[in-house]
Amino acid sequence: MRKGKVLNSQLIIVSDKIRSGKTTLLANWLKDKNVGGFLTPDLNNFRMFYDILKTSFLPFETNGFSEDVTSIGRFFFLNSTFLRGCQIIVDSIGQNLEYFIIDEFGKLELMDEGFGPAINSLISNLLEKPNQTTYIIVVRDYLVEDFLDKFGLKVVEWEEF
């Protein structure tokens, strides 16, 4: 697992392959820290949404198509949970947190869907005026270059997480 520092270390990318333990690593790492944001762990073979500050779970992945669902590949995700994640991201701007985790930036976000609109807004805000919070965004290894290109960013330094 590696992490890349971006924007004067105000943004950290955590990256590795699919199912490599990125979410589990962050869940263990955040203990005893002033952290907000969300994780998307797999529980009982379904992706869930964990609100870190509220220490509560919301359903995220579902097993069928409906009006409130976005599909990507063979997966179906609740739009209402994407909206909740976006709201948490937007609300983080200006909060007094040491760290804020976004799990994750994927194919949907690359197309400005899913958590994409809020991530776009956040990075735009960080580029304009620095924030005291360090943002940690999980990005799959094969999307790191696309993520950096999308926002015109460069990794200053890669290191093991």
N, C-alpha and C positions, 0 to 999 in steps of 0.2 A: 504494500500500500504506500502510495507516495502523496505528498502534499506540495503544492506549488504556491509561492507567495506572489501576489499581484497587488497593484495599487498601494505601494508602500506598506505591504503586509496587512492592509485593511481588508483584503479579500484573500481567502485561502481556498484553493481548489483541492479537494480530496478525490483521488482517482485510482481506479483499479478495474479489473474485469468484472463482468456480471457475476453475482453470487460469490464474491470474494470476501465478504464480511465487512464491507464499508460501514453499513448501518450499525452492526453489532459493535464494531470498534468505537464509533462515535457515541453509542449508548453507554458504553463503559467509560469512555473518556470524560463525558460531561458531568459525571458525579462530582459534587462539591464545588461546582463552578457556577457563576452567574450567567446562565445560558437560556436563551429563548429559541424559538423556531420550532421545527418539526422534523421527525424521523418517519420513515415509511417501512417499518419492519414487516416481515412475513410472519403471520400467526395462523396456525391451522391451515396452511397452504393458501392463504389469502393475504394480500397486501393490506395493511392497516395504516392509519394516519395517527401518529402520536404527537399531540401538542405538548411540548416540553414544559412550558410554564404552568399550564393547567394540569399537567400529569394525567391527561385523559386521552382515550382512544376514540377514534371515529372510524366507521367503515369506509374503505376506500375502493378496493377491488370488489367487483361483483361478478356473478356468474352468468349474466345475460344482458342483452341489449334492451334499453328502454330510453325514454326521452331524456332522462337525467344522466346519460352515460356517454363517455367518449371511449372509442375503441382504438387500440394501438396494437397491431399484431394480433395475437390471440387473447389479449387482455381487455377487460372492460373496467373503466374507472368512473366513479361517481363525480359528476360535474359539481355537485354541491360541496364535495370535499376539496376539489380544486379551488373553488371560490373561497372556502375557509382558509386554505393555505395562502392564497393571494392576499387575503385580508390580514393575516398574521404578518406576512412580509411587509406590506405597506405600513402597518401599525408599528413595525420595528424601527422605522426611520425616526430618529430622535429619542428613542428609548434609551435608558441608561443601563445597557447590558454589556458585559464583558465580551460575550460571544453570541452569535446567532447562527443557527444551522438550518440550511435548506437541503433537504434530501428528496428529490434530486433534480438536476437539470438533465433532461433526456431529449428524445426525438421530438416529442410534442412541444417542449419549450423552445427548441431550435426553430420550430414553425410558428412561434408566438402563441402557442396554445398551452393548455395545462396551467402550470405556474408561470409560464412565460411572460405574460403582461406585467406581473408584479416584479419579476426578476429584472426585466427591462427597465422598469421605473426605478428600482433600487440601484442598479448599476449606473444609470444616468445620474441619479442623485449623488452617488459616491464620487463620480467623476467631477461633478460641479463643486461639491463641498465635502471635505472629509468628515467622517463621523467617528465617535470614540469607540464604537462597537466593531469588533472583528467579525466579519461574515465568513462563514465556512459553507461552501457549496459543493455538494457531491456531484461529480461529473464522470460518467463512464469513460474508460480509457480511450475508446475509439471516437469519442465526441469532444475531447479536450481541444483539439485544434479548431474545430468548428465553433466551439464556445468562445475561444480567444478571438478568432476572426470576427465573429458576430459583433463583439463589443470593442474591437480594436485594442485588445489587451495583450500583454506579454508577461510570461512568468519570469520573475526576477531570479528565483532560485527554487530548485526541486530538492526535496529531502524525504527521507523515510518518515512515515507517521507512526 
